[in-house]
């Protein structure tokens, strides 16, 4: 009977999750002239991993964040975009991405308020640009 109680409360996870490189990203939306735009980053050219690639803010999920990878997405966006945590309004998660090379990515969508204050971290970000959702 205890097994049935356990199963009824069990939350599904990714099988063998601890074997993956686990990361989280934020798909940042901005309101520009009343229309939604997606913000992209160009990774700094001096980085060892994926230099110059176009991406979303994100990074490795730390052990203390494994139960809440959205915290990673927000933390990384704050670090990379030079904004404050309270400027990000999380709207919700997207589908998880599991890649053949062993990466597990938790993506989240969030609105960045007061986006005029974005000051990309040159240690990680070469530049940012936006594209209208339309």
C-alpha positions as CSV (number, residue, x, y, z in Angstrom):
1,X,0.0,0.0,0.0
2,X,2.9,2.4,0.7
3,X,4.1,1.8,-2.9
4,X,0.8,3.0,-4.2
5,X,0.9,6.2,-2.1
6,X,4.4,6.8,-3.4
7,X,3.3,6.4,-7.0
8,X,0.3,8.7,-6.6
9,X,2.6,11.5,-5.3
10,X,5.6,10.8,-7.6
11,X,6.6,13.6,-10.0
12,X,8.1,12.4,-13.3
13,X,11.7,13.4,-14.0
14,X,14.1,12.8,-16.9
15,X,15.6,9.3,-16.7
16,X,19.3,9.4,-15.9
17,X,19.2,13.2,-15.5
18,X,22.4,13.2,-13.5
19,X,24.3,11.9,-16.5
20,X,23.4,15.0,-18.6
21,X,24.9,18.4,-18.8
22,X,21.8,20.2,-17.4
23,X,21.2,23.8,-18.4
24,X,18.4,26.4,-18.6
25,X,17.8,29.3,-20.9
26,X,15.5,32.3,-21.0
27,X,13.7,33.2,-24.2
28,X,13.5,36.9,-23.5
29,X,10.6,39.0,-24.8
30,X,10.6,42.8,-24.9
31,X,7.8,45.2,-25.6
32,X,9.1,47.6,-28.2
33,X,6.6,50.2,-29.4
34,X,3.7,48.0,-28.2
35,X,4.9,44.9,-30.1
36,X,6.6,41.8,-28.7
37,X,10.2,41.2,-29.8
38,X,12.6,38.3,-29.0
39,X,16.0,39.2,-27.7
40,X,19.0,37.2,-28.9
41,X,22.6,37.3,-27.8
42,X,25.8,36.9,-29.8
43,X,28.3,35.0,-27.5
44,X,31.7,36.7,-27.0
45,X,34.3,35.6,-29.5
46,X,36.9,34.9,-26.8
47,X,34.8,32.2,-25.1
48,X,36.0,28.6,-25.3
49,X,32.5,27.1,-25.8
50,X,30.4,28.2,-28.8
51,X,32.2,31.6,-29.5
52,X,30.2,33.9,-31.7
53,X,27.1,31.8,-31.7
54,X,23.6,33.3,-31.5
55,X,21.8,32.2,-28.4
56,X,19.5,33.0,-25.5
57,X,20.8,33.9,-22.1
58,X,21.4,30.7,-20.1
59,X,23.9,28.3,-18.6
60,X,24.5,25.4,-16.3
61,X,22.0,24.5,-13.7
62,X,23.8,24.5,-10.3
63,X,23.1,21.6,-7.9
64,X,21.1,23.9,-5.6
65,X,18.9,24.9,-8.5
66,X,18.1,21.4,-9.9
67,X,14.6,21.5,-8.6
68,X,13.9,24.9,-10.0
69,X,15.9,25.4,-13.3
70,X,13.9,28.5,-14.0
71,X,16.1,30.1,-11.3
72,X,19.1,29.3,-13.5
73,X,17.5,30.9,-16.5
74,X,16.8,34.1,-14.5
75,X,20.2,34.2,-12.8
76,X,22.0,33.8,-16.1
77,X,19.9,36.4,-17.9
78,X,20.7,38.8,-15.0
79,X,24.4,38.1,-15.3
80,X,24.6,38.2,-19.1
81,X,22.3,41.2,-19.8
82,X,23.3,43.3,-16.8
83,X,19.7,43.7,-15.6
84,X,18.0,43.2,-12.2
85,X,16.1,40.1,-11.3
86,X,12.9,42.0,-10.7
87,X,13.0,43.2,-14.4
88,X,12.2,39.6,-15.5
89,X,8.6,38.4,-15.4
90,X,8.6,34.6,-16.1
91,X,5.7,33.7,-18.3
92,X,6.2,29.9,-18.3
93,X,8.2,26.9,-19.5
94,X,8.7,25.6,-23.0
95,X,9.3,21.9,-23.9
96,X,12.5,20.4,-22.5
97,X,15.2,19.6,-25.0
98,X,17.3,16.5,-24.8
99,X,20.2,16.4,-27.3
100,X,22.2,13.4,-28.5
101,X,25.5,14.8,-27.1
102,X,24.0,14.5,-23.6
103,X,22.6,17.9,-22.9
104,X,19.3,18.6,-21.2
105,X,18.0,22.1,-21.6
106,X,15.1,23.7,-19.7
107,X,13.8,26.7,-21.6
108,X,11.6,29.4,-20.1
109,X,9.9,32.4,-21.6
110,X,10.1,35.7,-19.8
111,X,9.3,39.3,-20.4
112,X,12.0,41.8,-19.7
113,X,10.7,45.1,-18.3
114,X,12.6,48.4,-18.6
115,X,14.7,46.8,-21.4
116,X,16.4,50.2,-22.1
117,X,18.7,49.4,-19.1
118,X,20.1,46.2,-20.7
119,X,23.9,46.4,-20.5
120,X,25.4,43.2,-21.9
121,X,28.3,41.6,-19.9
122,X,31.3,41.9,-22.3
123,X,32.9,38.9,-20.7
124,X,30.1,36.7,-22.1
125,X,28.1,38.7,-24.7
126,X,29.5,40.4,-27.8
127,X,26.2,42.0,-28.6
128,X,22.4,41.7,-28.4
129,X,19.7,42.2,-31.0
130,X,15.9,41.8,-31.2
131,X,13.6,40.4,-33.8
132,X,9.9,41.2,-33.9
133,X,7.7,38.2,-33.1
134,X,5.6,39.0,-36.2
